[in-house]
Amino acid sequence: MLIIKTYYRKIIVKAKDRRHLGKVAAMGCIVCMNHNNIDTPAEIHHIGNGTMGKKATNYQVIPLCHYHHRTGGHGAAIHAGRKTWESNFGTEQQLLEQVMEMIK
């Protein structure tokens, strides 16, 4: 069991979840991969599930580089404008399905 301390709370990550998250992160950024730049280190992004306040599980994650995750600005980073980002790169659900298919 891994305990991750965040600014707000402690998060306990079970060993099987940690293995899955490791596999996903090791893939590299799914957006960069889809645009032929397959060697970009990735961070884990928990996808939105359509409900406010309910966090996605550790199996509802996609790998994104820092640029496509949080630092790229509007249209490039998902946290800077989700609707524009999804129109540019595909929905989070579509990318999740792609990731899950790739790690089978």
Contacts in CASP RR format, 6 or more apart in sequence:
PFRMAT RR
TARGET T0000
AUTHOR 0000-0000-0000
METHOD contacts of the structure
MODEL  1
MLIIKTYYRKIIVKAKDRRHLGKVAAMGCIVCMNHNNIDTPAEIHHIGNG
TMGKKATNYQVIPLCHYHHRTGGHGAAIHAGRKTWESNFGTEQQLLEQVM
EMIK
1 12 0 8 1.000
1 13 0 8 1.000
1 14 0 8 1.000
1 15 0 8 1.000
2 12 0 8 1.000
2 13 0 8 1.000
2 15 0 8 1.000
2 18 0 8 1.000
3 10 0 8 1.000
3 11 0 8 1.000
3 12 0 8 1.000
3 13 0 8 1.000
4 10 0 8 1.000
4 11 0 8 1.000
4 12 0 8 1.000
4 13 0 8 1.000
5 11 0 8 1.000
13 21 0 8 1.000
13 58 0 8 1.000
17 58 0 8 1.000
17 59 0 8 1.000
20 58 0 8 1.000
20 59 0 8 1.000
21 44 0 8 1.000
21 58 0 8 1.000
21 61 0 8 1.000
23 103 0 8 1.000
24 42 0 8 1.000
24 44 0 8 1.000
24 61 0 8 1.000
24 62 0 8 1.000
24 63 0 8 1.000
24 99 0 8 1.000
24 103 0 8 1.000
25 42 0 8 1.000
25 43 0 8 1.000
25 44 0 8 1.000
25 63 0 8 1.000
26 42 0 8 1.000
27 33 0 8 1.000
27 42 0 8 1.000
27 63 0 8 1.000
27 99 0 8 1.000
27 102 0 8 1.000
27 103 0 8 1.000
28 38 0 8 1.000
28 39 0 8 1.000
28 40 0 8 1.000
28 41 0 8 1.000
28 42 0 8 1.000
28 63 0 8 1.000
28 65 0 8 1.000
29 37 0 8 1.000
29 40 0 8 1.000
29 41 0 8 1.000
29 42 0 8 1.000
29 63 0 8 1.000
29 64 0 8 1.000
29 65 0 8 1.000
29 67 0 8 1.000
29 68 0 8 1.000
30 42 0 8 1.000
30 62 0 8 1.000
30 63 0 8 1.000
30 64 0 8 1.000
30 95 0 8 1.000
30 98 0 8 1.000
30 99 0 8 1.000
31 64 0 8 1.000
31 65 0 8 1.000
31 68 0 8 1.000
31 89 0 8 1.000
31 95 0 8 1.000
32 38 0 8 1.000
32 40 0 8 1.000
32 65 0 8 1.000
32 68 0 8 1.000
33 40 0 8 1.000
34 89 0 8 1.000
34 98 0 8 1.000
40 65 0 8 1.000
41 65 0 8 1.000
42 63 0 8 1.000
42 64 0 8 1.000
42 65 0 8 1.000
43 63 0 8 1.000
43 64 0 8 1.000
43 65 0 8 1.000
43 66 0 8 1.000
43 69 0 8 1.000
43 70 0 8 1.000
44 61 0 8 1.000
44 62 0 8 1.000
44 63 0 8 1.000
45 61 0 8 1.000
45 62 0 8 1.000
45 63 0 8 1.000
45 64 0 8 1.000
45 69 0 8 1.000
45 78 0 8 1.000
45 92 0 8 1.000
46 55 0 8 1.000
46 56 0 8 1.000
46 57 0 8 1.000
46 58 0 8 1.000
46 60 0 8 1.000
46 61 0 8 1.000
47 56 0 8 1.000
47 60 0 8 1.000
47 61 0 8 1.000
47 62 0 8 1.000
47 92 0 8 1.000
47 93 0 8 1.000
47 95 0 8 1.000
47 96 0 8 1.000
48 56 0 8 1.000
48 60 0 8 1.000
48 92 0 8 1.000
49 56 0 8 1.000
49 60 0 8 1.000
60 96 0 8 1.000
61 96 0 8 1.000
61 99 0 8 1.000
62 92 0 8 1.000
62 95 0 8 1.000
62 96 0 8 1.000
62 99 0 8 1.000
63 99 0 8 1.000
64 78 0 8 1.000
67 76 0 8 1.000
67 77 0 8 1.000
68 76 0 8 1.000
68 77 0 8 1.000
68 78 0 8 1.000
68 85 0 8 1.000
68 89 0 8 1.000
69 77 0 8 1.000
69 78 0 8 1.000
69 79 0 8 1.000
70 77 0 8 1.000
70 78 0 8 1.000
70 79 0 8 1.000
70 80 0 8 1.000
71 77 0 8 1.000
72 80 0 8 1.000
73 80 0 8 1.000
73 81 0 8 1.000
74 80 0 8 1.000
74 81 0 8 1.000
74 84 0 8 1.000
75 81 0 8 1.000
75 84 0 8 1.000
75 85 0 8 1.000
75 88 0 8 1.000
76 85 0 8 1.000
76 88 0 8 1.000
77 85 0 8 1.000
78 85 0 8 1.000
78 92 0 8 1.000
86 92 0 8 1.000
89 95 0 8 1.000
END
